[in-house]
Amino acid sequence: AFFHNGTWSSFRGRSHGRPVDVSRTPAHRFVGYAQTHDQIGNRALGDRLASSLSPGLQACAAALVLTGPFTPMLFMGEEWGARTPWQFFTDHTDPELAEAVRNGRRREFGAHGWAEEEIPDPQDPATRDRSCLDWSEPGREPHGRLLAWYRELIALRRTLPDLHDPDLASVKTAFDEDARWFAYRRGDLRVVVNLADKPAAIPLGLGRHRRSGGRVLAAWEPVEAPGPDGVLHLPPESCVVLADD
């Protein structure tokens, strides 16, 4: 574990399977994201994270991306949890190539258990039309709340120096895989996510300067800063950004 007896361990990075020298490589050289057009478009039906994750888990993903040490990247509509798909579509003018792409995708996903007739036709204009954003979503819930959360996190990243510090070696991490929580510290800030479907009691210890458990800067659900025992009680599928006092 990275967190043991009140200590946090240093971030360890790998690039293409090779260790990264975190003492020499600035964080902004890496891109951090939760989903991309390649990942979504190359799925059978082009479904986004929002199609299978709760708003709370999407908020956790946002917190990890936007407060993490890497250069953040968002996919269009991710900031409000868009539920429109991003399906693979093409406009090949060569009939043989168009047919080869169409049949190739159907065979590929059919081999993985999908019914071939369910795979959208890349050449059908309706496939492209389904992939357009629904711009009415941000005005409805839960999309509006998620968009406000993204804006809050982006504002923190712009105003807090610790959130654009390029020093990877200074990032400290902690987690409990069984309890499904993860935390990291960047300077005087700590970010904690609870991915479990039940509340978590997370032993973070006191702030860096040992005066208190810190204060809440942003939280997806109402939460109090850790008490004198340094334990954070975080609601299910939720996240928080804490500042050491």
C-alpha positions as CSV (number, residue, x, y, z in Angstrom):
1,A,0.0,0.0,0.0
2,F,1.1,3.6,-0.6
3,F,-0.3,4.7,2.7
4,H,1.0,3.0,5.8
5,N,1.3,4.2,9.4
6,G,0.5,7.7,8.5
7,T,2.9,8.1,5.6
8,W,2.2,8.8,1.9
9,S,4.5,7.3,-0.8
10,S,5.8,9.1,-3.8
11,F,4.2,8.9,-7.2
12,R,5.7,6.3,-9.6
13,G,5.0,6.7,-13.3
14,R,5.5,4.5,-16.3
15,S,5.4,5.4,-20.0
16,H,4.7,2.6,-22.5
17,G,5.7,0.1,-19.8
18,R,9.0,1.9,-19.1
19,P,9.7,3.7,-15.8
20,V,9.5,7.5,-15.9
21,D,12.2,9.5,-14.1
22,V,9.8,11.7,-12.1
23,S,12.7,13.8,-10.9
24,R,13.4,15.0,-14.4
25,T,10.1,14.7,-16.3
26,P,7.6,17.6,-15.8
27,A,4.0,16.5,-15.3
28,H,2.7,18.6,-18.1
29,R,4.4,16.4,-20.7
30,F,1.7,13.7,-19.9
31,V,-2.0,13.9,-20.8
32,G,-4.6,12.7,-18.3
33,Y,-8.1,11.8,-19.3
34,A,-11.1,9.6,-18.4
35,Q,-12.2,8.9,-22.0
36,T,-11.3,9.9,-25.6
37,H,-12.9,9.8,-29.0
38,D,-10.8,6.8,-29.9
39,Q,-11.9,4.7,-26.9
40,I,-15.5,5.6,-27.4
41,G,-15.7,5.5,-31.2
42,N,-14.0,2.1,-31.3
43,R,-16.6,0.5,-29.0
44,A,-19.4,-1.4,-30.7
45,L,-22.1,1.2,-30.0
46,G,-20.0,4.2,-29.2
47,D,-21.2,4.4,-25.6
48,R,-19.6,7.0,-23.3
49,L,-18.8,6.6,-19.6
50,A,-22.1,8.4,-18.8
51,S,-24.1,5.5,-20.2
52,S,-22.9,3.2,-17.4
53,L,-21.6,5.4,-14.6
54,S,-23.6,7.3,-12.0
55,P,-23.2,11.1,-11.8
56,G,-21.2,10.6,-8.6
57,L,-18.6,8.3,-10.3
58,Q,-18.4,10.8,-13.2
59,A,-17.7,13.5,-10.7
60,C,-14.9,11.3,-9.2
61,A,-13.4,10.9,-12.7
62,A,-13.6,14.7,-13.2
63,A,-11.8,15.3,-9.9
64,L,-9.0,12.9,-10.8
65,V,-8.5,14.4,-14.2
66,L,-8.8,18.1,-13.3
67,T,-6.8,18.1,-10.1
68,G,-4.2,15.5,-11.2
69,P,-0.6,16.4,-12.1
70,F,-1.0,15.8,-15.8
71,T,-2.3,18.1,-18.6
72,P,-6.0,17.4,-18.5
73,M,-8.0,16.5,-21.7
74,L,-11.8,16.4,-21.9
75,F,-13.8,14.8,-24.6
76,M,-16.7,16.9,-26.1
77,G,-19.7,16.8,-23.8
78,E,-17.9,15.0,-21.1
79,E,-18.1,18.1,-18.9
80,W,-21.9,17.6,-18.5
81,G,-22.0,13.8,-18.8
82,A,-23.4,13.8,-22.4
83,R,-25.3,10.6,-23.1
84,T,-25.3,10.9,-26.8
85,P,-23.0,8.2,-28.3
86,W,-19.9,8.8,-30.4
87,Q,-20.3,6.0,-33.0
88,F,-17.7,5.1,-35.7
89,F,-18.8,6.8,-38.9
90,T,-17.2,7.2,-42.3
91,D,-17.9,8.8,-45.7
92,H,-15.9,6.7,-48.0
93,T,-16.7,7.3,-51.7
94,D,-15.2,4.0,-52.8
95,P,-18.1,1.4,-52.6
96,E,-15.7,-1.5,-52.1
97,L,-13.9,0.3,-49.3
98,A,-17.1,1.3,-47.6
99,E,-18.4,-2.3,-47.7
100,A,-15.1,-3.6,-46.4
101,V,-15.2,-1.3,-43.4
102,R,-18.9,-2.0,-42.7
103,N,-18.5,-5.8,-42.8
104,G,-15.1,-5.7,-41.0
105,R,-16.6,-3.9,-38.0
106,R,-19.5,-6.3,-37.8
107,R,-17.3,-9.3,-38.0
108,E,-14.9,-7.9,-35.4
109,F,-17.6,-7.3,-32.8
110,G,-19.6,-10.4,-33.8
111,A,-16.5,-12.4,-32.8
112,H,-16.7,-10.8,-29.3
113,G,-20.4,-11.8,-28.8
114,W,-22.2,-8.8,-30.3
115,A,-25.1,-9.4,-32.8
116,E,-23.7,-8.2,-36.1
117,E,-27.0,-6.5,-37.0
118,E,-26.7,-4.3,-33.9
119,I,-23.4,-2.7,-35.0
120,P,-24.2,0.7,-36.6
121,D,-23.4,1.1,-40.3
122,P,-20.5,3.6,-40.5
123,Q,-21.7,4.8,-43.9
124,D,-25.3,5.5,-42.8
125,P,-25.8,9.3,-42.2
126,A,-28.0,8.4,-39.2
127,T,-24.9,7.0,-37.5
128,R,-23.2,10.4,-37.7
129,D,-26.4,12.2,-36.7
130,R,-26.8,10.1,-33.5
131,S,-23.2,11.2,-32.6
132,C,-24.1,14.9,-32.4
133,L,-24.3,16.5,-29.0
134,D,-27.7,17.2,-27.5
135,W,-27.2,20.8,-26.5
136,S,-30.3,20.8,-24.3
137,E,-28.7,18.4,-21.8
138,P,-26.7,21.0,-19.9
139,G,-30.0,22.7,-18.9
140,R,-31.3,19.5,-17.4
141,E,-30.3,17.4,-14.4
142,P,-28.1,15.7,-13.6
143,H,-26.1,17.3,-16.4
144,G,-26.3,20.8,-15.1
145,R,-24.9,19.8,-11.7
146,L,-22.1,17.9,-13.3
147,L,-21.2,20.9,-15.5
148,A,-21.1,23.2,-12.4
149,W,-18.7,20.7,-10.8
150,Y,-16.4,20.8,-13.8
151,R,-16.4,24.6,-13.7
152,E,-15.6,24.5,-9.9
153,L,-12.7,22.2,-10.4
154,I,-11.3,24.1,-13.4
155,A,-11.5,27.3,-11.3
156,L,-9.5,25.6,-8.5
157,R,-6.9,24.4,-11.0
158,R,-6.5,28.0,-12.4
159,T,-6.2,29.7,-9.0
160,L,-4.3,27.2,-6.8
161,P,-0.5,26.9,-7.5
162,D,-0.3,23.4,-6.1
163,L,-2.6,22.2,-8.9
164,H,-0.3,23.3,-11.7
165,D,2.9,22.3,-10.1
166,P,4.9,20.2,-12.7
167,D,6.9,18.3,-10.1
168,L,5.8,14.6,-10.3
169,A,8.1,13.6,-7.5
170,S,6.1,15.7,-5.1
171,V,2.9,13.9,-5.7
172,K,2.1,11.5,-2.8
173,T,-0.6,8.8,-3.2
174,A,-2.6,6.4,-1.0
175,F,-5.3,3.9,-1.7
176,D,-7.3,0.9,-0.5
177,E,-8.2,-1.3,-3.4
178,D,-10.7,-3.4,-1.4
179,A,-12.5,-0.4,0.1
180,R,-12.3,1.3,-3.3
181,W,-10.9,4.7,-2.3
182,F,-7.9,6.6,-3.7
183,A,-6.2,9.8,-2.5
184,Y,-3.3,11.9,-3.4
185,R,-1.6,15.0,-2.1
186,R,-0.1,17.9,-4.1
187,G,1.5,20.4,-1.9
188,D,-1.0,21.6,0.7
189,L,-3.9,20.0,-1.1
190,R,-5.4,16.5,-0.8
191,V,-7.9,15.0,-3.3
192,V,-9.9,11.9,-2.2
193,V,-12.4,9.8,-4.2
194,N,-14.6,7.1,-2.9
195,L,-15.6,4.8,-5.7
196,A,-17.6,2.4,-3.5
197,D,-21.4,2.3,-3.3
198,K,-21.2,2.8,0.5
199,P,-19.7,5.4,2.8
200,A,-15.9,5.2,3.5
201,A,-13.9,6.0,6.6
202,I,-10.5,7.0,5.2
203,P,-7.5,7.4,7.5
204,L,-5.7,10.4,6.0
205,G,-4.0,11.7,9.1
206,L,-3.7,15.3,9.9
207,G,-2.6,18.1,7.5
208,R,1.0,18.4,6.5
209,H,1.6,20.9,9.3
210,R,-0.3,18.8,11.8
211,R,-2.6,21.5,13.1
212,S,-5.9,20.0,11.8
213,G,-7.4,17.7,9.3
214,G,-7.7,20.5,6.8
215,R,-10.7,22.3,5.3
216,V,-13.0,21.5,2.4
217,L,-12.4,23.5,-0.8
218,A,-14.8,21.5,-3.0
219,A,-17.0,18.4,-2.6
220,W,-19.4,16.5,-4.8
221,E,-21.6,15.7,-1.7
222,P,-21.7,17.5,1.6
223,V,-18.7,16.4,3.7
224,E,-16.8,17.6,6.8
225,A,-13.1,17.8,7.0
226,P,-11.3,15.1,8.9
227,G,-11.6,15.4,12.7
228,P,-8.8,15.2,15.3
229,D,-8.3,11.6,14.4
230,G,-7.5,12.4,10.8
231,V,-10.3,10.2,9.5
232,L,-12.3,11.5,6.5
233,H,-15.9,10.2,6.3
234,L,-16.8,10.3,2.6
235,P,-20.2,9.5,1.2
236,P,-20.5,6.8,-1.5
237,E,-19.5,7.6,-5.0
238,S,-18.2,11.0,-4.0
239,C,-15.0,13.1,-3.9
240,V,-13.5,16.0,-2.1
241,V,-10.6,18.5,-2.4
242,L,-9.1,19.4,0.9
243,A,-6.6,22.1,1.9
244,D,-4.2,21.7,4.8
245,D,-4.6,24.6,7.3
